[in-house]
Amino acid sequence: MMHLIPCKEAATAEDIAQMFLEHVWKLHGTPKRTVSDKGTTFNSKFLKALYKSLQINPSFSTAYHPQSDGQTEIKNQWLEAHLRPFINHRQSDWVDWLPPAEFAHNNARSEATGKLPFEIVYGHSPVISPLLELTRSPDADDRAKQLAETIQEVQASIKWAQEHYKQANTGKPPPEFQPGDKVWLLASNHIAASQQKV
């Protein structure tokens, strides 16, 4: 199960510990092990002492080789690819897209297990209201509709990506394109004026 928690680059070790308490520990309890980079925040005296007290075994990815923490790298790539179509051109609203992205990810069937991460953790699928019931509050109706549309968009994006990766792994040669063909453009190398770290 993935949790997407926005934080500022200037977050201290105490800030990280508080975020962990508020967003992870309350749902899952104390982990046996954590994996992070060797940054000063995660390698601080405070977190070392806290981990020792809670009997958490910290693991650190190798400097200049963040791919040694493969699971995190895969999730970061997934998050970047799935947020890109939704955030505005100034990249100032990415935090708003974290909750629906987290929900969609945790409710996408895993090819490895055949189950939803939500289902594995909680023992059942989440309740998703397929039909919206109108109320006497236009603002509430608009918000419910917006939430339903956002979840559908993110789930459609996940489904497309799963099919795309499935085809990429079949060993088939890449398709040939002709002038005038319509194709999807991968804009990951497009440099925006302002980027905030996710």
Backbone hydrogen bonds in HBPLUS format (Angstrom, degrees):
<---DONOR---> <-ACCEPTOR-->    atom                        ^
c    i                          cat <-CA-CA->   ^        H-A-AA   ^      H-
h    n   atom  resd res      DA  || num        DHA   H-A  angle D-A-AA Bond
n    s   type  num  typ     dist DA aas  dist angle  dist       angle   num
A0011-ALA N   A0008-LYS O   3.03 MM   3  5.45 157.2  2.08 120.3 120.7     1
A0016-ILE N   A0012-THR O   2.97 MM   4  6.32 159.3  2.02 152.4 157.3     2
A0017-ALA N   A0013-ALA O   2.92 MM   4  6.17 158.7  1.97 148.0 153.9     3
A0018-GLN N   A0014-GLU O   2.97 MM   4  6.19 154.3  2.03 144.9 151.6     4
A0019-MET N   A0015-ASP O   2.88 MM   4  6.18 159.1  1.92 152.5 158.3     5
A0020-PHE N   A0016-ILE O   2.86 MM   4  6.06 158.0  1.91 150.4 156.8     6
A0021-LEU N   A0017-ALA O   2.98 MM   4  6.22 157.0  2.04 145.0 150.9     7
A0022-GLU N   A0018-GLN O   2.90 MM   4  6.15 162.4  1.94 152.8 157.2     8
A0023-HIS N   A0019-MET O   2.86 MM   4  5.84 152.4  1.94 151.7 158.0     9
A0024-VAL N   A0020-PHE O   2.89 MM   4  5.17 153.7  1.96 136.6 143.1    10
A0025-TRP N   A0020-PHE O   2.90 MM   5  6.08 161.5  1.93 150.0 156.0    11
A0027-LEU N   A0024-VAL O   2.98 MM   3  5.47 142.5  2.13 112.6 123.4    12
A0028-HIS N   A0024-VAL O   2.92 MM   4  6.04 154.2  1.99 157.3 165.8    13
A0029-GLY N   A0025-TRP O   2.75 MM   4  4.47 155.0  1.81 131.7 133.5    14
A0057-ASN N   A0032-LYS O   2.83 MM  25  6.05 173.5  1.84 138.4 140.7    15
A0034-THR N   A0057-ASN O   3.16 MM  23  6.44 150.8  2.25 135.7 138.8    16
A0059-SER N   A0034-THR O   2.74 MM  25  5.90 147.3  1.85 147.7 158.9    17
A0036-SER N   A0059-SER O   3.02 MM  23  6.50 150.7  2.11 151.0 158.5    18
A0061-SER N   A0036-SER O   2.85 MM  25  6.15 152.1  1.93 146.7 155.6    19
A0043-ASN N   A0039-GLY O   3.02 MM   4  6.10 131.0  2.27 146.9 161.3    20
A0048-LYS N   A0044-SER O   3.00 MM   4  6.18 161.3  2.03 150.9 156.9    21
A0049-ALA N   A0045-LYS O   2.90 MM   4  6.05 163.5  1.93 151.6 155.7    22
A0050-LEU N   A0046-PHE O   2.87 MM   4  6.11 159.1  1.92 150.8 157.6    23
A0051-TYR N   A0047-LEU O   2.79 MM   4  5.88 168.2  1.80 152.2 155.4    24
A0052-LYS N   A0048-LYS O   2.95 MM   4  6.12 157.4  2.00 144.8 151.4    25
A0053-SER N   A0049-ALA O   2.92 MM   4  6.11 161.6  1.95 149.1 154.0    26
A0054-LEU N   A0050-LEU O   2.94 MM   4  6.18 153.3  2.02 150.8 158.0    27
A0055-GLN N   A0051-TYR O   2.83 MM   4  5.73 107.0  2.37 138.2 155.3    28
A0056-ILE N   A0051-TYR O   2.83 MM   5  4.77 166.8  1.85 140.3 143.7    29
A0055-GLN N   A0052-LYS O   3.22 MM   3  4.95 154.3  2.29  96.8 104.5    30
A0065-HIS N   A0062-THR O   2.98 MM   3  5.21 153.8  2.05 131.0 130.8    31
A0068-SER N   A0065-HIS O   2.93 MM   3  5.88 170.3  1.94 129.1 131.6    32
A0069-ASP N   A0066-PRO O   3.01 MM   3  5.79 166.7  2.03 121.2 125.4    33
A0073-GLU N   A0069-ASP O   3.13 MM   4  6.39 162.5  2.16 154.4 159.8    34
A0074-ILE N   A0070-GLY O   2.91 MM   4  6.11 159.9  1.95 154.5 159.3    35
A0075-LYS N   A0071-GLN O   3.01 MM   4  6.25 161.2  2.05 147.9 153.1    36
A0076-ASN N   A0072-THR O   2.80 MM   4  6.01 156.2  1.85 152.4 159.4    37
A0077-GLN N   A0073-GLU O   2.97 MM   4  6.18 158.1  2.02 148.0 153.4    38
A0078-TRP N   A0074-ILE O   2.92 MM   4  6.15 158.1  1.97 147.6 154.2    39
A0079-LEU N   A0075-LYS O   2.83 MM   4  6.03 164.1  1.85 150.8 155.0    40
A0080-GLU N   A0076-ASN O   2.93 MM   4  6.11 166.2  1.95 150.1 153.7    41
A0081-ALA N   A0077-GLN O   2.97 MM   4  6.11 166.7  1.99 151.1 154.9    42
A0082-HIS N   A0078-TRP O   2.92 MM   4  6.10 149.4  2.02 150.0 158.7    43
A0083-LEU N   A0079-LEU O   2.86 MM   4  5.93 144.3  1.99 151.8 160.0    44
A0084-ARG N   A0080-GLU O   3.16 MM   4  6.03 156.7  2.21 145.5 150.9    45
A0086-PHE N   A0083-LEU O   2.90 MM   3  5.47 143.8  2.03 120.4 131.4    46
A0087-ILE N   A0083-LEU O   3.11 MM   4  6.16 156.3  2.17 166.4 171.9    47
A0091-GLN N   A0088-ASN O   2.90 MM   3  5.21 156.0  1.96 112.9 120.9    48
A0096-ASP N   A0093-ASP O   3.02 MM   3  5.50 133.0  2.25 110.8 122.3    49
A0097-TRP N   A0094-TRP O   3.07 MM   3  5.31 141.5  2.22 103.2 113.9    50
A0098-LEU N   A0095-VAL O   3.25 MM   3  5.42 161.7  2.28 106.0 111.5    51
A0101-ALA N   A0097-TRP O   3.12 MM   4  6.13 152.2  2.20 144.8 153.3    52
A0102-GLU N   A0098-LEU O   2.81 MM   4  5.94 162.4  1.84 160.3 164.6    53
A0103-PHE N   A0099-PRO O   2.94 MM   4  6.12 165.5  1.96 152.7 156.9    54
A0104-ALA N   A0100-PRO O   2.89 MM   4  5.99 164.7  1.92 145.2 149.7    55
A0105-HIS N   A0101-ALA O   2.88 MM   4  6.03 162.8  1.91 149.4 154.5    56
A0106-ASN N   A0102-GLU O   2.94 MM   4  6.07 168.0  1.95 153.6 156.9    57
A0107-ASN N   A0104-ALA O   3.14 MM   3  5.08 149.7  2.24  97.9 107.0    58
A0108-ALA N   A0105-HIS O   3.24 MM   3  5.30 156.0  2.30 114.6 111.0    59
A0118-PHE N   A0106-ASN O   2.90 MM  12  5.36 155.6  1.96 158.3 152.3    60
A0110-SER N   A0115-LYS O   2.86 MM   5  5.56 174.8  1.86 141.7 142.4    61
A0114-GLY N   A0110-SER O   2.66 MM   4  5.13 143.4  1.79 138.9 150.5    62
A0119-GLU N   A0116-LEU O   2.99 MM   3  4.98 114.1  2.44  97.7 113.5    63
A0120-ILE N   A0116-LEU O   2.98 MM   4  6.32 152.6  2.05 155.2 163.0    64
A0121-VAL N   A0117-PRO O   3.06 MM   4  6.31 161.3  2.10 154.5 158.2    65
A0122-TYR N   A0118-PHE O   2.86 MM   4  5.94 172.2  1.87 158.0 160.7    66
A0123-GLY N   A0119-GLU O   2.74 MM   4  4.82 136.4  1.93 127.7 135.6    67
A0141-ASP N   A0137-SER O   2.94 MM   4  6.24 162.1  1.97 158.3 164.1    68
A0142-ASP N   A0138-PRO O   2.84 MM   4  6.00 161.3  1.88 149.4 154.3    69
A0143-ARG N   A0139-ASP O   2.96 MM   4  6.15 158.6  2.00 145.6 151.6    70
A0144-ALA N   A0140-ALA O   2.90 MM   4  6.08 161.9  1.93 151.1 155.8    71
A0145-LYS N   A0141-ASP O   2.92 MM   4  6.10 159.1  1.96 148.9 154.9    72
A0146-GLN N   A0142-ASP O   2.85 MM   4  6.03 159.7  1.89 148.1 154.1    73
A0147-LEU N   A0143-ARG O   2.90 MM   4  6.09 159.0  1.95 149.1 154.6    74
A0148-ALA N   A0144-ALA O   2.98 MM   4  6.18 163.3  2.01 148.4 152.7    75
A0149-GLU N   A0145-LYS O   2.91 MM   4  6.13 161.1  1.95 152.1 157.4    76
A0150-THR N   A0146-GLN O   2.88 MM   4  6.04 157.9  1.93 148.7 155.1    77
A0151-ILE N   A0147-LEU O   2.98 MM   4  6.19 166.6  2.00 153.8 156.7    78
A0152-GLN N   A0148-ALA O   3.02 MM   4  6.22 159.2  2.07 145.3 151.4    79
A0153-GLU N   A0149-GLU O   2.87 MM   4  6.09 156.9  1.92 149.6 156.0    80
A0154-VAL N   A0150-THR O   2.94 MM   4  6.18 166.8  1.96 156.8 159.7    81
A0155-GLN N   A0151-ILE O   2.88 MM   4  6.01 161.6  1.92 150.0 155.8    82
A0156-ALA N   A0152-GLN O   2.88 MM   4  6.00 153.6  1.95 145.0 152.4    83
A0157-SER N   A0153-GLU O   2.94 MM   4  6.18 150.4  2.03 143.8 152.3    84
A0158-ILE N   A0154-VAL O   2.93 MM   4  6.24 152.9  2.00 148.2 155.3    85
A0159-LYS N   A0155-GLN O   2.91 MM   4  6.14 162.7  1.94 149.8 154.4    86
A0160-TRP N   A0156-ALA O   2.93 MM   4  6.10 160.2  1.97 147.3 152.6    87
A0161-ALA N   A0157-SER O   2.97 MM   4  6.18 160.5  2.01 145.8 151.1    88
A0162-GLN N   A0158-ILE O   2.85 MM   4  6.11 158.7  1.89 154.5 160.3    89
A0163-GLU N   A0159-LYS O   3.01 MM   4  6.25 161.7  2.05 150.8 155.2    90
A0164-HIS N   A0160-TRP O   2.84 MM   4  6.04 156.3  1.89 149.0 156.7    91
A0165-TYR N   A0161-ALA O   2.83 MM   4  6.04 163.7  1.86 154.6 157.7    92
A0166-LYS N   A0162-GLN O   2.89 MM   4  5.99 150.4  1.98 141.9 150.9    93
A0167-GLN N   A0163-GLU O   2.95 MM   4  6.17 160.0  1.99 150.0 154.1    94
A0168-ALA N   A0164-HIS O   2.96 MM   4  6.19 149.5  2.05 141.8 151.1    95
A0169-ASN N   A0165-TYR O   3.06 MM   4  6.23 134.5  2.28 140.1 150.2    96
A0169-ASN N   A0166-LYS O   3.25 MM   3  5.30 134.6  2.47  94.9 106.6    97
A0170-THR N   A0167-GLN O   3.22 MM   3  5.36 168.0  2.24 108.2 111.5    98
A0181-ASP N   A0178-GLN O   2.98 MM   3  5.62 164.0  2.01 144.9 146.1    99
A0190-HIS N   A0187-ALA O   2.95 MM   3  5.13 162.8  1.98 112.2 116.2   100
